[in-house]
Structure formats: structure tokens, C-alpha cells
């Protein structure tokens, strides 16, 4: 008989203490479920991540690509039209297997140096190629394969080619048509 009243007293004590506690937590104490918090944080892109910025190539100046000190005595340039300022400039060493280098400018912060995938120096540049760099930045030149027929014929090291330039950073990219030309 003594056991039931003791057990009854313990149960009543616990019920009384539960009734006295604050059942509604204040808004500052509320915590969303863990999965909801993770989804919210993952959905917000970092503000300072350059890979999240729009990928729009800017015109390169001679000072831009010279400032990067690209290696090579001959180069190629992609322009949106003949005679227009280049959006990509690449150089390579003649007769070398060392990968060519390129410059693109995606922001007012200045140009970015890219390295051609594969070997081949200047000789590999004539038909375009893929260049990669920091922050998942890439540029790919795809030429038409046939030189542009020009009248009168322009004297230069290599003929002009119709080409496509695809520039990207992270998951964003832009593709445009233009001209790929190589020479001194």
C-alpha cells in the first residue's frame, strides 16, 4: 500500500512541474527544422563569389594583355567583327609544345589569364581551342574550318576564320559569333 501513494505523488509532482513551465518558447528561442535551415542557406549564392557574377566579356586593350605578360611571340585574337577590339587575346611560342596563354576581361577589375588545354604553342592556336583558368573560368574558340574569303586578300600570317567564342565562369556562360585571326 505504501508504494501506490509514493508513485502517485511522483506522477502528480511531474504533472505539476510540467504545468508550471513556459510551453510557448519566445520567437528568439524558436529554431526552424534543420533541413529547412540548410535549404535556405544553400539557396542563397555567396555575394562575393565571382562564379555567380554575369559572364559578359569586355574589350581588351593592349595594356590589358601586356600587363598579364603572356608568353609567346605570335598571337591570335577573337573579335566580334573584323577591325573591332578583341574580346580574347592568346599567344604561343612558335615550335613549342608549351601550352598557349590567353587573356579575357570579365569585369572592370582587369583581365584574367587562361591556359590552353593541351600542348602545341602558337601552332595549336590557329584552329582555336579551350582555355581554362581560376574560379572555373573558361573560354573556348571554335573556328569554321574554312578561311573567310576576302576581297582584296589581306596579307597576314594566317587567314581570318569565322569563329564562335564561348566564355564562362562557373555555371554561367555566353556564346557569340565573330572572327578569329592570328599573326604577329
PENOR-V160264 format. One record per residue. RES is the residue in three letters. SS is DSSP state (~ for helix, > for strand, _ for the rest). PSI is psi in whole degrees, 0 to 359 (none if undefined). NEAR is the number of other ideal C-beta (glycine too) atoms within 12 Angstrom. Layout:
BEGIN
RES_SS_PSI_NEAR / RES_SS_PSI_NEAR
END
This chain:
BEGIN
UNK___332_7 / UNK_~_332_8 / UNK_~_321_9 / UNK_~_314_10 / UNK_~_325_11 / UNK_~_316_12 / UNK_~_321_13 / UNK_~_321_14 / UNK_~_320_14 / UNK_~_315_14 / UNK_~_316_14 / UNK_~_324_14 / UNK_~_318_14 / UNK_~_319_14 / UNK_~_319_13 / UNK_~_316_12 / UNK_~_322_11 / UNK_~_324_12 / UNK_~_334_11 / UNK_~_344_10 / UNK___159_11 / UNK___108_9 / UNK___330_9 / UNK___110_8 / UNK___150_10 / UNK___159_9 / UNK___328_8 / UNK___339_6 / UNK___345_10 / UNK___138_11 / UNK___125_11 / UNK___157_13 / UNK___149_10 / UNK_~_316_10 / UNK_~_325_10 / UNK_~_320_13 / UNK_~_316_14 / UNK_~_320_12 / UNK_~_319_12 / UNK_~_314_12 / UNK_~_320_13 / UNK_~_331_11 / UNK_~_340_10 / UNK___114_12 / UNK___143_15 / UNK___136_13 / UNK___330_8 / UNK___13_9 / UNK___111_15 / UNK_~_338_23 / UNK_~_345_22 / UNK_~_355_17 / UNK___152_23 / UNK___145_18 / UNK___96_31 / UNK___115_20 / UNK___141_37 / UNK___157_25 / UNK___139_26 / UNK___141_33 / UNK___166_18 / UNK_~_323_17 / UNK_~_326_15 / UNK_~_304_31 / UNK_~_332_33 / UNK_~_327_16 / UNK_~_334_17 / UNK___348_28 / UNK___56_14 / UNK___140_37 / UNK___138_25 / UNK___147_33 / UNK___343_18 / UNK_>_154_29 / UNK_>_174_37 / UNK_>_153_46 / UNK_>_144_42 / UNK_>_127_45 / UNK_>_151_28 / UNK___339_24 / UNK___156_20 / UNK___133_22 / UNK___350_13 / UNK___160_17 / UNK___142_23 / UNK_>_150_38 / UNK_>_340_40 / UNK_>_136_52 / UNK_>_131_45 / UNK_>_146_49 / UNK_>_156_38 / UNK_>_161_34 / UNK___127_25 / UNK___134_24 / UNK___16_15 / UNK___152_22 / UNK___359_16 / UNK___133_22 / UNK___142_31 / UNK___163_43 / UNK_>_155_37 / UNK_>_162_48 / UNK_>_136_43 / UNK_>_158_44 / UNK_>_116_32 / UNK___356_37 / UNK___169_19 / UNK___350_11 / UNK___344_12 / UNK___177_18 / UNK_>_162_35 / UNK_>_138_37 / UNK_>_134_33 / UNK_>_156_38 / UNK_>_136_31 / UNK_>_135_40 / UNK___127_21 / UNK___176_20 / UNK___170_19 / UNK___351_25 / UNK_~_214_28 / UNK_~_324_34 / UNK_~_331_26 / UNK_~_346_34 / UNK___330_43 / UNK___323_31 / UNK___13_28 / UNK_>_198_37 / UNK_>_185_38 / UNK_>_131_28 / UNK_>_139_38 / UNK_>_157_25 / UNK___197_29 / UNK_~_162_17 / UNK_~_34_24 / UNK_~_29_23 / UNK_>_138_34 / UNK_>_158_34 / UNK_>_134_48 / UNK_>_127_31 / UNK_>_126_44 / UNK_>_119_22 / UNK_>_162_29 / UNK_>_340_20 / UNK_>_328_15 / UNK_>_134_12 / UNK_>_153_22 / UNK___127_23 / UNK___121_13 / UNK___140_16 / UNK___122_6 / UNK___160_6 / UNK___129_11 / UNK___129_18 / UNK___119_11 / UNK___172_20 / UNK___317_19 / UNK___144_26 / UNK___164_27 / UNK___145_31 / UNK_>_142_33 / UNK_>_138_28 / UNK_>_163_41 / UNK_>_134_26 / UNK_>_126_39 / UNK_>_118_29 / UNK_>_137_37 / UNK_>_162_31 / UNK_>_120_30 / UNK___229_21 / UNK___354_14 / UNK_>_143_23 / UNK_>_163_23 / UNK_>_142_23 / UNK_>_138_22 / UNK_>_156_27 / UNK_>_153_21 / UNK_>_211_33 / UNK_>_137_35 / UNK_>_119_42 / UNK_>_144_37 / UNK_>_154_37 / UNK_>_192_23 / UNK___none_16
END
